[in-house]
Amino acid sequence: YASAAGLILLTAYFLVSGFIINLPNYNLTLSTFYLVLLNFLGMIISRHLETSARKDFHLEYMLSKEKEKVTDLNSTLDEKIKERTKALIDVNKNLRNEIVDRERIEKKLRETQKTFEVLFNEAPDAIFIESIDDKILDANFAASQMLGYTSDEFKQMAVFDIQAPENRTSQTGIIKQELDRRELFEGVDLHKNGMRIPVEINNHRTIIEDQEIVLSIVRDISKRKEIEETLKKNEQRIQSIFRAAPTGIGLVVNREIVEVNERLIEMTGYSKVELIGQNARIFYPSDEDYEYVGSEKYRQIQKNGTGTVETCFKCKNGE
């Protein structure tokens, strides 16, 4: 546009100077040269200014676009930061809750472990913690008292080492064999000094920390065995007296005959099978005799611990 305007002005000047003012040709030519030169310089300057203006406009336009991009990126970044911050807050909250839960569980485990240790060490019966392959993993204080070994010594031993020779069915697989029995059973263990100790064993299979173990509760039944042996001897002695007594003897519970000796069988004429389980009324001639003996004898027993009553028995043949 600037170049076209310069050409129009130059043409107008040439026409006015040549036809209206009638300037001399020399002056007209010189003036025209200067005008053309100035117009050309103006064209160059205008072109330069236009190019600069276009560059500035383009740069400003590009800058505005970049600012828009930066603004959009900042906005997107702010949203992502907010989302990320919210997510981190949620994660942190969940982490705090997990920490609280873990601390509560750990506290509960410590309390449970402490309770177990108290029960384990204060239990009156010997308790062994054993692996499924017969190794002794731990033993309580009662076990040490019963067999004379320390806890550390037990941990170096196997079940085989504390059993009496007659109970050693094999050197391996003892625990598995005992678990197959699924019941209380008796055995004999050996004290560190070699003394034999009769025991009652109760095994329980369980899992602790992904390891299958056996909780073996072992009770010393030495005193019970002594009592049983004494009772057995006393029973044999009583049975000997019962059988050899020259008088008839009958054992009655709630007036029901549960045992009789040979002399009573001879006296009454009944067989043992005929008397066992019968009411004592079978011996009396009448209900009055039966009731009298029962009331009087039990009255004396209640008062003195024993009772003596004279009466008559009726034999099987009616005599």
Salt bridges, closest charged atoms under 4 A:
GLU50 OE1 - ARG47 NH1 3.81
GLU50 OE2 - ARG54 NH2 2.80
GLU66 OE2 - LYS69 NZ 3.89
ASP90 OD2 - LYS86 NZ 3.35
ASP101 OD1 - ARG104 NH2 2.79
ASP125 OD2 - ARG219 NH2 2.81
GLU153 OE2 - LYS192 NZ 3.00
GLU166 OE2 - ARG196 NH2 2.22
GLU186 OE2 - ARG224 NH2 3.37
GLU186 OE1 - LYS225 NZ 2.79
GLU200 OE2 - ARG224 NH2 3.20
GLU212 OE2 - ARG205 NH1 2.61
GLU228 OE2 - ARG224 NE 3.89
GLU228 OE1 - LYS225 NZ 3.80
GLU259 OE2 - LYS272 NZ 3.00
GLU266 OE1 - ARG263 NH1 3.37
GLU274 OE2 - LYS316 NZ 2.79
ASP287 OD1 - ARG281 NE 2.50
GLU296 OE2 - ARG299 NH2 2.60
